[in-house]
């Protein structure tokens, strides 16, 4: 069994989670859609960009503070919304939100969370964002938004890339059901993980208290039929504008990947966008988000805040995204690996490691502040920047990847 002190980077937490979780639950976190091309591309794409340091600067104090979506952060990270978190560990969303507050980053609560809006608000002192899945009944949508108003949440994040469910074959192959049920595909994997089984049983099962179910209980037994009937597949910009007006505070759209959609978002007046492909869990064969961020920032970065979600596994990844113009980064799987393996202390260590890596990378680049980062600090791998070659044309094209060709 892995020990928390033996985890020195996020990759160690993946293996620790693999050893604690039953197979169906580990692969639910770790897996992607179809052939998992997009999921792999998200992380691998960071290797196509090289960092360019400047030395002989005073970096005795490195300032990583940023304000993102109206949230004051100690360093530029947001924790992504993840559904059914207590199914992985009974500490669940309360533990993640507590560690986010302690680390000085924002926590995003999912519509599909297993802890209520009100309980998160009562227990967490940090910045809080509510992730909204749009239902085809606006009365239900407004009910969730009103609960967030009353609870004092800082922002609403509308996810738009799940109008059709992605094809996650590992969920089928390993016999995932929610709530977990034993069958021929998964019996052995659950039997081999007694610690998880005891924790799940002691936790009393899970419900979805933020979903305004017809029976009022958020019972998972009726979840599939509820969402099949209620999930909105006709999300329009006029609908977005009405929701924004009702909310009246920072409103963010998650799941946009093109300059065209980013410009629509800016025209609609949203506070920001999260460039995301849902961690490769929805559309497979799409582009890595780090390959998209430069063009999008160039197009709308002066009108709204742009956050990168997808593939972040190192502090250097965060720094690369910030150098391209992202306001912050968002992570989901990494903190779930930590939670699944070790509970709340695992989340704390994941965040501590990422923060240390981010601060160290900034110092090694010669940056005393995240605000000093820019395109001069990054270049497509394999291409020398112009200041080293003597070429006068600037080396920060809207899409840095083009310089590889």
N, C-alpha and C positions, 0 to 999 in steps of 0.2 A: 504494500500500500504506500502511495506517495505521501510525503510529508510536505507541509506548506513551505518549510524552510528550504526544501530542495527544488522549489520552483523559482528559477532565475529569469525566465522570460515567458512570454505568452504561449509559446509552443509547449512548454512544460505543463501548462495548465490544460492544454488539449488532452494530453495523455493521462493526466490525473483525472479529468472528467470521464474519459473513456473507461478507466478502471473502476469508477464508482457507479456510473449510470447503467441501467439495463440498455441493451443494444438499441431498441426502438427509440428510446429517449435521447441517447447520445446522437444518433443519426438524425433525429429531428432537429437538434441544434446545428450539427455539423454539416448536414447535407444541403444540396441545392437542387434546382430543377433540372430535369432531363439528364444531359451528360455533364452537368456541372461546369460547363465551359466558362460561364460568366463568374461563377463563384471563385474559380481558380484565377481567372484573369484579374479580378479585383486586387488581390495581393501581389501577384507576379508583376503587374504593370508598374509597381513602384520601383522595381529594379531597372526600369528603362530610363530612370532619371538620376543624375548624379548631383551631389551637393558640392558647391564651390565656396570654400572658406576664405575669410579675410582675417588676417592676424594683426597683432600689435594694437589691440583694442582693449579697453578696460571692461572686463566681464566679471568683476568681483560680485556684482549683483545682477541677476538676470530677471527681468520683469516679464512675467507671462500673462498678466491680467488682461482680460478683454470683456467687453459687454457685447453679448450676442442675443438677439431677439428680446431685448429688454432685460436680460439676466446678467448680473454682474458675476463673472467667473474668475477664479484664481488662476486658471490656465485654460486654454481654448479647447475644451472637450465637452461634449454632451453625451449622455448615455441614452441609447436608442430605446424606443418602446419595444418590449418583447412580450408576447402573449403567454399566458398560463405559467408564469414564472414559478409558482409554488409547486408545480408538478416535478420540477427538477430538484428542489430542496425546500423543506418547510419554512426556512427563513424568508424566502420569496422576495416580493417587491419591497417590503418594509426594510429588509437588510440592504438592498441595493440603493434605495432612496437615502437611507441613513449614511451609507458610505459616500454617496455622491455629495451630500451636504458636507460631510467631514473633509472631503477632498477639494471642495470649492468648485464643483462642476454641476451642471444641470442634469436633472433626472426627468425622463419622459415616461409617463404612465400610459400603457396601452388600453384601448377600448376592451381588449381581450385579457386584461389583467385579472389576477385572482385576488386582488386587494382593492378595496373601494377608493374612489376619489377622496372621500371624507377621511378615511383612515390614513391615507398617505399625507394629506394636508395636516392632520393632527399630530403626526409623528415626525415629520421632516421639516427642518428649518431652512433647507436650501432651495434654490430655484427649481420650479416645477413646471413642466410642460405636459399638456394632455394631448395624446395622439387620437385623432378622430377618424374612425371608419364611417364613411357616409352611408346612411341607410336611406331607403326609398320612402321613408315617412319623416317629414321634416319636424313633426312634433317630437319624435324620439330624438332626433339630432339636437333640437333646441333644448330638450330636457337635459341631455348630457352637458351641453355648453353652460346651461344655467347652474348646474351642480358645480362646475368648475369655477364659475363666477363666485358663487357663495363660498367655495372652499379657498379662494384666493390664489388660484393658479396664475402663472405669469404669462403663458402663451398657449395657443391652440396650434396643433400641427395636423393638418389634413393629409392623410395618405391617399394617393391617387393611382397607385400602380397595382392594386389588388382587385380590380373590378371583375377579373377572371382569376380563378385559383391556379397557381403554378402546378406543374406536374412533378411532384416530388416522389420519385419511384422508390426511394429507400424507405419512405413511410409505409408503402405497400409491401415491399419486400420483407421488412422486419416486423410487420404486424402491429404498427402503431394504431392505437385507438385512444380516444379521450372521452371519459376517463379510461385508464389502462384496464384492459381485460385480457385474461390469459387465454391463449389458443395455441395451436400446433406451431405457429411461426415464432412465438415469442416466449413460450413457457420456460425453456431452459435459460434464456438470457435474464429473465426476472429472478429465477431460482438462484442464479449465480451472484445476485446482488442483494444479499439480505439486509445490509445496512440501509440501502435506499428503500427497500420494502417496509422496514420498520419505521423509518422516518415518514414515509407517505401515510401509513396507517395511523401513526400517532398524530399527524397533522389534520386528520379528520376529513380527508378528501378536499376537493376544490370546487368552487363555483365562480361565476363571472359576474361580480356585483355591479359592474359599470354598464353592462348590457341591459337595456330596458326591455326585458323579455315580457311576453304576454302574461306569463304566470307570475311575474314579479320577482322570481327567485334566481334568475341567471343559471338555471339548471343545465348542466352540460348534456344531459340526455336529449334535450330538445334543440341543442345548439345548431347542428347541421341543418335541420329543417328550417330553423329560424333564419339563418343567414342565406340559405338558398332562396327564401321568400323575400328577405328584407334588404340584402346588400344592393346598393345603388349601382347601376351600370350606365347611368346617364348623368355624369358629373359635368356640369357646364360652368363657364366662367361667371355667368350671371348668378348661378347658385352659390358659387364661392363668394361673390360680392355680398350677397344677402347674409351669409353666415358671418362674414367679417363685420358687417354692420351690427349684427346682433351681439357679437362678442365684444367689440370695442377696444380690444387690447392687441398686442402683437399676434399676428396670424401668419402661419408659415405653411408652405406646401412641400410635402416630401414625396419624392419619386420622379421628379422631372429630370430629363437627361439631354435635352436639346436646347440650342440657342432660341429656336422659335418659341418653344413653350416658356422658356425663361423670360422672353420679351412679353409674352402674354401676361405672365405673372406680374411683371413690373407695371404693365399698363393697368392691371386690375388693382394695383395698390397694396399688394401683400408686403409684409414686413421682410420676408426672406424666403429662400428656397433651400431645400436639402437635396443636393444632387445625389441620387440613390437609385440602385437597381434592386433593392430589397435583399441585398446580400447574395444575389444570384438565385434567389428562391422563387422568382416569378418567371420572367422571360429569359430563357437561356439563349446564348449566342449574341448577347448584347455587348456593348463596350464596357471596359473598366472605367469606373467613375473618375479615377485620377487622370485618365486620358481626355476627359470631357471638361474638366473644371476650368482650364485656362481660357478656352473660347467663351464659356458662359460668363466668367468673371469679366472678360474684356467687353462683353455685350451689355451686361446689366449690373456689374459690380458697383457702379456709382449710383444706382437707384434702389438696390435692396441688398441684404446680406446673403452671402452664399456659403453654405456649409457642405463639406464633403462627407459622405457616408459610404463605406464599402472597402473592405480589405485592409483596414488599419490594424497592424500587428506590432508596430514598433513606434517609439517616439520619433524616430527619423522620418517615418511615414507622415506623421502629423506635421513635422517641419516642412517636408516637401510640399504638402498640400497648401500650407500657409504661404510658402514662397510663391506658389502659383496664384495666390490671391484669395484662397478660401479664408473665411472669417474664423472658422473652427472646424473640427472634425467630430464625427459621431461613431461610437462603437456599440455593438450589440453582442455578438458571439463571445468576444473576450471576457466580458464580465459574467456571462452565463457559464463559461467554463470554470471560472473561479468559484462562483456560487455553487455549482453542481458538485465540485470536488470537495470544497471546504466550508461552505456556508458563508456567513458574513465576513469572516477573516479572509477568505479567498478573494472576495470582491475588493477588500481593502488593499490586499497585496497587488492585485492586478493594476489598480489605479496608481498605487505608489510606484510600481515599476515603470509604468508608462510615463508618469510625471518626471521621474528621474531621468529616463531616456530622453524625453523632450528637452528638459533643461540642459542636460549634458550636450546634446546635439547643438542647441543654440550657442552654448559657450564655445564649442569646437568650431563653429562657423564664424565666431567673432561678433555675435549679436548679443547686446545687453538687454534687448527687448524684442518681443515678437513683432512689434511695429517696425523694427528695422529690416525685417525679412522682405525680400522682393525677388523678382525674376533674375536679378544678378547673382542670386545664390543657388541657382539650379540650371542644369543644362541636360539635354537628352544624352543618355549614356553613349559614349563612343565619339562624341563631337566636342571638340575644344571650343570654348566660348571665344568670342571675337577679341576680348581684351588680351587673350593669350596668343592669338594668331595674327593680330595686327589688322584684321578686317574691320572696316569702319561700320558696316551695316550692323544694326543691333541684333543680338542673339536671342531675343525674347519674342518670337513669333506667337500669335494667338494660340496656336496649338504646338507645343514644344515637340510633340512626337514627329512632326513633319521633318524636323532637322535630322532624324535618324535615316530618312530615305536618301 
